[in-house]
């Protein structure tokens, strides 16, 4: 249908001469004019809309204009131009559209280039990981064989009966007999493990932790002793608290290092509810119809804020967690719940406690992770600490934890402990040594199918989340081959993760461009770390920079929770600086401003109480600490402070109860042990104790106080004075001789929890 012919002389030649067109015309079905359907193609001629001349330039309105007509129009008067307003609009739109399309195309190409580069880097890192993992597996297998051969030779030489092998991971490399290994960090890694899955998906790291602040119960009790016997901290340890304490930082670091396959899928969202949030979460994580997700707070530990949420309950759960009371509703809530904070039972409903952690949190984000499971873990034949709380059954469930018997299986969480030391050849690189591992079990046994555990919020938590209270914990040993596989999977990863240095404040100032609230939060957290070294001037400068980033409308409602949370965090962190400096009046003013910004800030309530304690306003301080604990029932510092305040007020019974509750959450808290012992001392010396009240004998009370004081002296010897010696002497001597000793005044141990 198409052919090329030389142009014949016609009236069109004048138009060709006008535009300088010398190329041959396309002849379509015998016509000597361009076909309409092809006139819009690049390089194809068209007719000028004004004069009908042949031209090649097409405007944004779809019409053609020759150079002569366009130049004539541009040189005409403004009055004439107004007659062709459409053409003027086309000229303006044409230039703007060209620039916009060019920028869009450039941005698209740049993004595609970055994505391709990132993908190539991730593939290279992952290839390097699998090669390192192969070498780690070979090394561990060789070590295992050498240990077995050595054990066989020893038994043959000594002709002894077989003895139980030493716990896995207790071997210490590079150590000399009697010498301890210097390490720059020792910590824990909680994970899910299932050897039935493909190799890539067997290990999923849930979170990291500092071993110095971690608890090791039952089957894990030997880990702490093993570390104390074989290791010691280096004088220049790694400072990775910012990364370890922040679940988003931890996840981003794993992904950046090429170990994203070791983490569950994770997405972060502002703590702001809307009706489409649940649908976005489902789409991002690919949640099946009967599946579940795990909601977590970025900066909390010990299970605070962890909600295993079935898909059917996702929207209602988000609405409850992300819509805290404000204004008059908050005042009424605190008036109702603060007085009974120490006695209120929230165990009947999961969200009754978890919603408080979300309301009182200072981070503007929360994260949602995919739900991952472990292999079925059998309850040991001789289970330690089988006295487990039965929350699910108390709420009317079936198959309660108290009825669990030997051999039943659980969806446990494995905890492994490790130590990092600098390489001898290169101090910038780290070597890892494994100290041991064990299973932490949830209160409820596992069901046959994973989907069956997610029928309700209570059942999902009871079957998946391990208990964090020492008295409620169940544990189990890990099979050696499973532990070796976990070690092999994490040996190439954890040293590289901890080699990544904390982001500087300068780097954070340009990070997270799409989320200025989290950027401000991260800068505040790094600024708070500066005051550890006494650099208050730099810390205050960073806090001021972070404050400028937050864009707050000034309207205090649930929609502004992310902005109000981080702004309250910045203000109360500034108050902490003044408190450490010793200016408690100015600190109190900042804590009050923080509460005016976010009334549910439990940390600000507690610190306001501490500032009032410094002014000996004990009753007002009690009110603040009760509000703090009512908003955050996992916050132990207000309980310690209540023990001191009530002792000063002569309410010794209440002081002992507050300390008892604190020790239930943290059995080795030395300040709570001291406050409890001191309250008992003052109660007995004042003659206000009566055995018939609680059925407690004086001898038992004296023994409890003596034990607490001895623990406190051993853990915080620098706070011990002659007054504490006289108090302890009262319990060491027999009755009635001890009553002749002079009564000592109430002592205050100023061990405050600043919460970075």
C-alpha positions in Angstrom: 0.0 0.0 0.0 3.0 2.3 0.4 5.5 3.5 -2.1 7.9 6.5 -2.5 7.6 8.7 -5.6 9.2 12.0 -6.5 6.9 15.0 -5.9 5.0 16.4 -8.9 4.6 20.1 -9.5 1.6 21.3 -7.8 0.3 23.9 -5.4 1.9 22.1 -2.6 5.4 23.0 -3.9 5.0 26.5 -2.5 4.3 25.0 0.9 7.3 22.8 0.7 9.5 25.8 -0.2 8.2 27.7 2.8 9.2 25.0 5.3 12.4 24.0 3.5 11.1 20.5 3.0 13.0 18.7 0.3 12.4 15.1 1.2 10.0 12.9 -0.9 6.3 12.8 0.1 4.6 9.6 1.2 1.9 8.7 -1.2 -1.0 6.8 0.3 -3.8 5.4 -1.9 -2.8 7.9 -4.7 -3.2 11.0 -2.5 -0.5 13.6 -2.5 -1.1 14.7 1.1 -0.1 13.0 4.3 -2.7 10.5 5.6 -4.4 11.8 8.9 -3.5 8.7 10.8 0.2 9.1 10.2 0.4 12.8 10.5 1.3 12.6 14.3 4.3 10.3 13.8 7.8 11.9 14.4 9.3 13.3 11.2 6.0 12.9 9.2 4.7 16.2 7.5 1.4 17.8 8.4 -0.6 20.9 7.4 -0.2 24.2 9.3 -3.5 24.9 11.1 -3.3 28.7 10.1 -2.2 28.7 6.5 -2.3 25.1 5.4 1.4 24.9 4.5 3.3 21.7 4.9 5.2 21.6 8.2 6.8 19.1 10.6 6.3 20.8 14.0 3.4 19.6 16.0 2.3 21.6 19.1 0.9 20.2 22.4 -2.7 20.7 21.2 -2.2 18.2 18.4 -2.1 20.8 15.6 0.7 21.8 13.2 2.1 25.3 12.9 4.7 26.3 10.3 7.6 28.5 11.3 6.3 31.6 9.5 2.9 31.5 11.2 4.4 30.8 14.7 7.0 33.6 14.4 4.3 36.0 13.1 2.2 35.2 16.1 5.1 35.6 18.6 5.9 39.0 17.0 2.4 40.3 17.1 1.0 42.7 19.7 -0.5 41.6 22.9 -4.0 42.5 21.6 -3.5 40.2 18.6 -2.1 37.5 20.8 -5.2 37.6 22.9 -7.2 36.5 19.8 -5.1 33.4 19.8 -5.2 32.6 23.5 -5.3 28.9 22.8 -2.0 29.1 21.0 -0.4 31.0 23.9 -1.6 28.4 26.3 -0.2 25.7 24.0 3.2 27.5 24.0 3.3 27.6 27.7 2.1 24.1 28.2 4.4 22.7 25.6 7.6 24.0 27.3 6.4 22.9 30.8 5.3 19.5 29.6 8.6 18.9 27.8 10.6 19.8 31.0 8.3 17.7 33.2 8.5 14.7 30.9 12.3 15.1 30.7 12.6 15.2 34.5 10.2 12.2 34.9 12.2 10.2 32.4 15.5 11.1 34.1 14.1 10.1 37.5 12.8 6.8 36.1 16.1 6.0 34.6 18.0 6.9 37.7 15.6 4.8 39.9 16.0 1.9 37.6 19.8 2.2 37.6 19.8 2.4 41.4 17.5 -0.6 41.7 19.7 -2.7 39.3 22.8 -1.7 41.2 21.2 -2.6 44.6 20.0 -5.9 43.2 23.4 -6.8 41.9 25.0 -5.8 45.3 22.4 -7.9 47.2 23.1 -10.9 44.9 26.9 -10.6 45.4 26.4 -10.3 49.2 24.1 -13.3 49.3 26.6 -15.4 47.2 29.3 -14.4 49.7 27.1 -15.4 52.6 26.4 -18.9 51.3 30.1 -19.5 50.6 30.9 -18.4 54.2 28.1 -20.5 55.6 29.5 -23.6 53.7 33.0 -22.9 55.3 31.4 -22.5 58.7 29.6 -25.8 58.4 32.8 -27.6 57.4 34.7 -26.0 60.3 32.0 -27.0 62.9 31.8 -30.5 61.5 35.6 -30.9 61.8 35.5 -29.5 65.3 32.7 -31.9 66.3 34.7 -34.9 65.0 37.8 -33.8 66.8 35.9 -33.4 70.1 34.3 -36.8 69.7 37.7 -38.4 68.9 39.3 -36.6 71.9 36.4 -37.8 74.1 36.8 -41.4 72.9 40.5 -41.4 73.6 40.0 -39.9 77.1 37.4 -42.6 78.0 39.6 -45.3 76.6 42.5 -44.1 78.6 40.7 -43.5 81.9 38.3 -46.5 81.4 35.4 -44.4 82.6 31.7 -44.9 82.0 30.2 -42.4 79.5 29.3 -39.1 81.1 27.0 -36.5 79.8 28.7 -34.2 77.3 29.3 -30.6 78.2 26.6 -28.2 77.0 26.8 -27.1 73.4 28.7 -24.0 72.6 30.8 -24.0 75.8 34.1 -24.5 74.1 36.2 -21.3 74.1 38.6 -20.7 71.2 41.8 -18.9 71.6 41.9 -19.1 75.4 44.6 -20.2 77.7 43.8 -22.3 80.8 42.9 -19.9 83.6 42.8 -16.8 81.2 39.5 -15.2 80.1 38.8 -14.1 76.6 38.3 -10.4 76.1 35.2 -9.7 74.0 33.8 -6.4 72.7 30.1 -7.5 72.9 28.1 -10.4 74.2 24.5 -10.8 73.4 21.5 -13.0 72.5 19.7 -13.7 69.4 16.0 -14.9 69.5 14.9 -16.8 66.4 12.5 -19.2 64.9 13.9 -22.5 63.5 12.3 -25.2 61.5 14.5 -27.9 59.8 11.6 -29.1 57.7 11.7 -26.0 55.5 14.1 -25.3 52.6 17.6 -24.4 53.7 17.0 -20.7 52.9 13.9 -20.4 55.2 14.9 -22.5 58.2 16.3 -19.7 60.4 14.4 -16.4 61.0 16.0 -13.9 63.4 13.3 -12.2 65.5 15.5 -9.8 67.5 18.9 -9.2 69.1 19.7 -8.2 72.6 22.5 -7.3 75.0 23.5 -10.2 77.1 24.2 -8.0 80.1 20.5 -7.1 80.3 19.1 -10.5 79.3 17.6 -13.2 81.5 18.6 -16.8 81.1 16.2 -19.2 82.8 16.2 -23.0 83.5 17.9 -24.7 80.6 19.7 -21.4 79.8 20.9 -20.7 83.3 24.3 -22.1 82.5 24.9 -19.6 79.8 25.5 -16.7 82.2 27.8 -18.7 84.3 29.7 -20.0 81.3 30.2 -16.4 80.1 31.4 -15.3 83.6 33.8 -18.2 83.8 35.4 -17.9 80.3 35.0 -14.3 79.1 35.3 -10.7 80.2 34.4 -7.4 78.6 37.0 -5.5 76.7 37.9 -2.0 78.0 36.7 -0.6 74.7 33.4 -2.5 74.0 31.2 -2.1 70.9 28.4 0.4 71.4 25.5 -1.0 69.4 22.6 -0.1 71.7 21.0 2.1 69.1 20.8 -0.7 66.6 20.0 -3.6 69.1 17.2 -1.7 70.8 15.5 -0.6 67.6 13.7 -3.3 65.6 13.6 -1.2 62.5 17.3 -0.4 62.6 18.0 -4.2 63.2 15.9 -5.2 60.2 17.4 -2.5 57.9 20.9 -3.5 58.9 20.3 -7.1 58.1 18.9 -6.2 54.7 21.7 -3.7 54.0 24.3 -6.4 54.7 22.6 -8.9 52.4 21.0 -11.1 55.0 17.4 -10.2 54.4 16.5 -13.9 54.0 17.4 -14.4 57.7 14.6 -12.0 58.7 10.8 -12.2 58.5 9.2 -9.8 56.1 8.7 -6.4 57.8 7.0 -3.2 57.1 6.8 0.0 59.1 3.8 2.3 59.5 3.0 5.5 61.4 1.1 5.1 64.6 -1.9 6.7 63.0 -5.2 4.8 62.3 -7.2 4.9 59.2 -9.8 2.6 57.7 -7.5 1.5 54.9 -4.5 0.6 57.1 -5.4 -3.0 57.6 -5.8 -3.5 53.8 -2.4 -2.0 53.2 -0.8 -4.3 55.7 -2.5 -7.3 54.1 -1.3 -6.3 50.6 2.3 -5.5 51.7 2.8 -8.8 53.6 0.5 -11.0 51.4 -1.5 -12.2 54.4 -3.7 -15.2 53.6 -7.4 -15.1 54.4 -7.0 -17.2 57.6 -3.5 -16.1 58.4 -2.1 -13.7 61.0 0.6 -11.0 61.4 2.7 -9.8 64.3 2.5 -6.2 65.4 5.5 -4.9 67.3 6.7 -1.6 68.8 10.0 -0.5 67.4 11.8 0.2 70.7 10.3 -2.2 73.3 11.5 -5.6 74.6 10.3 -8.4 76.8 7.2 -8.9 74.6 5.8 -5.4 75.3 3.7 -4.4 72.3 3.9 -7.8 70.6 0.4 -8.7 69.3 -0.1 -11.8 67.2 -3.2 -10.7 65.3 -5.5 -12.9 63.2 -6.5 -11.4 59.9 -10.1 -11.2 60.9 -9.3 -9.0 63.9 -6.7 -6.8 62.2 -8.8 -3.6 61.7 -10.4 -3.6 65.1 -7.1 -4.3 66.8 -5.3 -1.5 65.0 -8.1 0.9 65.9 -7.8 0.1 69.5 -4.0 0.2 69.6 -3.6 3.4 67.6 -6.5 5.5 69.0 -5.3 6.6 72.6 -7.6 8.7 74.7 -7.0 12.5 74.6 -8.2 15.5 76.5 -11.0 14.9 79.0 -11.2 11.2 78.1 -7.5 10.7 79.2 -8.1 12.6 82.4 -11.1 10.4 83.3 -9.1 7.2 82.3 -6.2 8.1 84.6 -8.5 9.0 87.5 -10.1 5.6 87.2 -7.0 3.4 86.7 -4.1 5.1 88.4 -5.3 4.4 92.0 -5.6 0.7 91.3 -2.6 0.4 89.1 -0.8 -2.1 91.4 -3.8 -4.4 91.8 -5.6 -4.2 88.4 -5.7 -7.6 86.6 -5.2 -7.3 82.8 -4.5 -10.9 82.2 -8.0 -11.7 81.0 -7.6 -9.9 77.7 -4.5 -9.5 75.5 -5.2 -6.0 74.3 -6.0 -4.7 77.8 -2.3 -4.6 78.5 -0.9 -4.3 75.0 -2.9 -1.2 74.1 -1.2 0.6 77.0 2.3 0.0 75.5 1.1 1.5 72.3 -0.5 4.5 74.0 2.5 5.3 76.1 5.2 4.7 73.4 7.4 7.6 72.2 8.3 6.2 68.8 6.2 7.5 65.8 6.3 4.1 64.1 5.3 0.5 64.7 6.3 -2.5 62.6 4.3 -5.4 61.2 6.1 -8.7 60.5 5.0 -11.9 58.9 4.2 -14.7 61.3 6.8 -17.5 61.3 6.8 -20.8 63.2 9.4 -23.2 64.7 9.5 -26.9 64.6 7.4 -28.7 67.2 9.4 -28.7 70.5 8.6 -31.4 73.0 8.3 -30.6 76.7 11.3 -32.2 78.5 10.7 -35.3 80.6 11.9 -33.4 83.6 10.5 -30.0 83.0 11.9 -27.3 85.2 9.6 -24.7 86.6 6.3 -26.3 85.5 4.3 -23.8 87.4 3.1 -21.7 84.4 0.4 -19.0 84.4 -2.8 -20.1 82.7 -4.1 -17.0 81.1 -5.9 -18.7 78.3 -7.8 -21.1 80.4 -8.7 -18.4 82.9 -10.3 -16.7 79.9 -12.4 -19.8 79.1 -10.1 -21.6 76.7 -9.3 -25.2 76.4 -6.1 -27.2 76.6 -4.6 -24.9 79.2 -0.9 -24.6 80.0 -1.4 -26.1 83.5 -2.6 -29.3 81.9 0.5 -29.6 79.6 2.2 -32.9 80.2 5.6 -34.4 79.3 6.0 -35.0 75.6 3.6 -32.4 74.4 4.9 -30.1 71.7 5.2 -26.3 71.6 5.9 -23.6 69.0 9.0 -22.3 70.8 11.5 -19.5 70.2 15.2 -20.5 70.3 17.6 -18.2 72.1 21.3 -18.5 71.3 24.1 -16.5 73.1 27.2 -15.3 71.4 30.4 -13.3 72.1 32.2 -11.1 69.6 36.0 -10.3 69.7 38.2 -8.3 67.4 40.3 -10.3 64.9 44.0 -10.3 65.7 45.0 -9.3 62.2 42.3 -6.7 61.6 40.7 -4.9 64.5 37.9 -3.6 62.2 36.6 -7.2 61.7 35.0 -9.4 64.3 35.0 -13.1 65.2 32.1 -14.8 66.8 32.1 -17.5 69.6 29.0 -19.3 70.6 28.2 -19.7 74.3 25.0 -21.9 74.1 21.3 -22.1 73.3 18.0 -23.3 74.5 14.3 -23.2 73.7 11.8 -20.7 75.3 8.3 -22.2 75.2 5.0 -20.4 75.2 2.3 -21.1 77.8 0.1 -23.1 75.4 1.0 -26.2 73.4 1.0 -26.1 69.6 -1.9 -27.2 67.4 -1.6 -29.6 64.5 -2.0 -26.8 61.8 -0.4 -23.3 62.1 -3.7 -21.7 61.0 -5.5 -23.3 64.0 -3.5 -21.2 66.5 -4.9 -17.9 65.3 -8.6 -18.2 66.1 -8.4 -15.4 68.6 -5.9 -12.8 70.0 -5.6 -14.6 73.3 -5.1 -18.0 71.8 -2.6 -16.8 69.2 -0.4 -15.1 71.9 -0.6 -18.1 74.3 0.5 -20.5 71.6 3.3 -18.4 69.9 4.8 -15.8 72.3 7.0 -17.2 75.0 6.5 -16.0 78.5 8.7 -13.2 79.8 8.0 -13.5 83.5 10.6 -15.7 85.3 8.0 -17.6 87.3 6.0 -18.4 84.2 8.8 -19.6 81.9 9.1 -23.0 80.3 12.3 -24.0 78.6 13.7 -27.0 76.7 17.2 -28.1 75.5 18.1 -27.8 71.8 19.3 -30.9 69.9 23.0 -30.6 69.1 22.6 -31.0 65.3 19.9 -28.2 65.3 22.1 -25.9 67.3 25.0 -26.5 65.0 22.9 -25.6 62.0 21.7 -22.4 63.6 25.4 -21.5 64.5 26.4 -22.2 60.9 23.6 -20.0 59.5 24.4 -17.0 61.8 28.2 -17.3 61.9 28.7 -15.4 58.6 25.9 -12.9 59.4 26.2 -11.6 63.0 29.8 -10.3 62.9 29.0 -8.4 59.7 25.9 -6.9 61.2 27.7 -5.7 64.3 30.6 -4.4 62.2 28.2 -1.8 60.7 28.8 1.3 62.7 26.0 3.3 64.3 24.8 6.1 62.0 26.2 9.4 63.0 23.9 12.3 63.7 25.0 14.0 60.5 24.1 10.8 58.5 20.7 10.6 60.2 19.9 14.2 59.3 19.7 13.1 55.7 18.3 9.6 56.2 14.7 8.5 56.0 13.6 11.4 53.7 10.1 9.9 53.4 9.6 9.8 57.2 10.8 13.0 59.0 9.1 11.9 62.2 11.2 8.7 62.5 14.3 10.7 61.4 13.7 13.0 64.3 13.2 10.1 66.7 16.4 8.4 65.5 18.4 11.6 65.9 17.0 12.0 69.5 18.0 8.5 70.4 21.5 9.1 69.1 21.6 12.4 70.9 20.6 10.7 74.2 23.6 8.4 73.7 25.9 11.4 73.7 25.1 12.3 77.3 26.6 9.0 78.5 30.0 10.6 77.7 28.9 13.9 79.3 28.6 15.7 76.0 25.5 17.7 77.0 26.2 20.6 74.7 26.3 18.5 71.6 23.3 16.5 72.9 21.1 19.6 73.3 22.1 20.8 69.8 21.0 17.5 68.3 17.7 17.6 70.2 17.1 21.1 68.9 17.8 19.9 65.3 15.4 17.0 65.8 12.7 19.3 67.1 12.8 21.5 64.0 12.2 18.5 61.8 8.8 17.6 63.4 5.9 19.4 61.8 3.1 19.6 64.4 -0.2 21.2 63.6 -0.8 22.0 67.3 -4.0 20.0 67.4 -3.9 17.3 70.0 -5.9 14.4 68.7 -5.4 10.8 67.7 -4.4 11.7 64.2 -1.4 13.6 65.4 -0.1 10.7 67.6 3.2 10.2 65.6 4.1 13.9 65.7 3.1 14.3 69.4 5.0 11.1 70.4 8.3 12.1 69.0 8.0 15.7 70.1 7.2 14.6 73.6 10.3 12.3 73.5 12.5 15.3 72.4 11.2 17.5 75.2 11.5 15.0 78.0 15.0 14.0 76.7 16.0 17.7 77.1 14.5 17.5 80.6 16.7 14.5 81.4 19.8 16.5 80.5 18.8 19.2 83.0 18.1 16.6 85.6 21.5 15.0 85.2 23.0 18.4 85.3 21.3 19.0 88.7 18.7 21.6 87.7 15.6 19.8 88.8 13.3 22.8 88.5 14.0 23.3 84.9 13.9 19.5 84.4 10.4 19.4 86.0 9.2 22.1 83.6 10.3 20.1 80.6 8.7 16.9 81.9 5.4 18.8 82.3 5.7 20.2 78.8 6.3 16.6 77.5 3.1 15.5 79.2 1.2 18.5 77.8 2.2 17.3 74.4 1.5 13.6 75.0 -0.5 12.9 78.1 0.0 9.1 77.8 3.8 9.3 78.0 4.6 6.9 80.9 8.3 7.9 80.9 7.5 11.6 81.4 5.0 10.7 84.2 7.8 8.8 86.0 10.4 11.5 85.5 8.0 14.1 86.8 7.6 12.0 89.9 11.4 11.7 90.3 11.7 15.5 90.0 9.1 15.9 92.8 11.0 13.3 94.9 14.1 15.5 94.7 11.9 18.3 96.2 10.6 15.8 98.8 7.0 16.2 97.6 6.4 12.5 98.2 2.6 12.4 97.9 2.6 14.2 94.5 5.4 11.9 93.4 3.3 8.9 94.3 0.5 10.1 92.0 2.9 10.5 89.1 4.4 7.0 89.6 1.0 5.4 89.8 0.0 7.0 86.5 3.3 5.9 84.9 2.7 2.2 85.9 -1.0 2.4 85.0 0.1 3.4 81.4 3.0 0.9 81.2 2.6 -2.2 83.4 6.0 -3.5 82.3 7.8 -0.3 83.6 9.7 -1.3 86.7 11.3 2.0 87.7 8.0 3.5 89.0 7.6 0.5 91.3 11.0 1.1 92.8 10.3 4.8 93.2 6.9 4.0 94.9 8.8 1.8 97.4 10.9 4.8 98.4 8.1 7.3 98.4 5.8 5.2 100.5 8.6 4.4 103.0 9.1 8.2 103.5 5.4 8.6 104.0 5.3 5.8 106.6 3.2 3.5 104.4 5.5 0.5 104.8 3.0 -2.2 103.8 2.3 -0.4 100.4 6.1 0.0 99.9 6.8 -3.7 100.4 3.9 -4.6 98.0 5.3 -2.3 95.3 8.8 -3.8 95.6 7.3 -7.3 95.6 5.6 -6.6 92.3 8.8 -5.1 90.9 10.7 -8.3 91.9 8.1 -10.4 90.2 8.9 -8.6 86.9 12.7 -8.5 87.6 13.8 -10.8 90.4 17.4 -9.5 90.6 16.6 -5.8 90.8 18.9 -4.6 93.6 17.2 -1.3 94.2 13.9 -3.0 94.7 15.6 -5.5 97.0 17.0 -2.7 99.1 13.8 -0.7 99.2 11.9 -3.8 100.3 14.4 -4.5 103.1 14.4 -0.9 104.3 10.6 -0.8 104.3 10.4 -4.0 106.4 13.1 -2.6 108.7 11.1 0.7 109.3 7.8 -1.3 109.6 9.3 -3.6 112.4 11.0 -0.7 114.2 7.9 1.4 114.2 5.8 -1.5 115.7 3.2 -1.2 112.9 3.5 -4.8 111.8 1.0 -7.4 113.0 1.4 -11.0 112.2 -2.4 -11.6 112.0 -2.8 -9.2 109.1 -1.4 -11.3 106.4 -0.5 -14.5 108.1 3.2 -13.8 107.8 5.5 -14.5 110.7 8.1 -12.0 111.8 10.8 -14.5 111.3 9.9 -14.9 107.6 9.7 -11.2 107.1 13.1 -10.7 108.7 14.6 -13.4 106.5 13.2 -11.8 103.4 14.6 -8.4 104.4 18.0 -9.8 105.2 18.2 -11.6 101.8 17.2 -8.5 99.9 19.7 -6.3 101.7 22.5 -8.8 101.1 21.7 -8.9 97.3 21.6 -5.1 97.1 25.0 -4.9 98.9 26.6 -7.4 96.5 25.2 -5.7 93.3 25.6 -2.0 94.2 28.5 -1.9 96.8 29.3 1.8 96.0 25.9 2.8 97.4 26.4 1.0 100.7 27.1 3.1 103.8 27.3 2.6 107.6 23.6 3.2 107.8 22.9 0.2 105.6 25.3 -1.8 107.7 23.3 -1.0 110.8 20.0 -1.9 109.1 21.4 -5.2 108.0 22.9 -5.8 111.4 19.4 -5.5 112.9 18.3 -8.6 110.9 21.5 -10.6 111.5 21.2 -10.4 115.3 18.6 -12.4 117.1 15.4 -11.1 118.7 15.0 -9.4 121.2 18.7 -8.2 121.2 18.4 -6.4 117.9 15.7 -4.1 119.3 18.3 -2.4 121.4 20.1 -1.1 118.4 19.5 2.5 117.5 16.9 3.1 114.8 18.3 4.3 111.5 16.7 7.0 109.2 15.2 6.3 105.8 17.9 6.1 103.1 17.3 7.0 99.4 19.3 5.3 96.7 19.2 7.7 93.7 19.3 5.0 91.0 17.0 6.5 88.3 15.9 4.9 85.1 16.3 7.6 82.4 15.2 5.5 79.5 17.2 6.6 76.5 
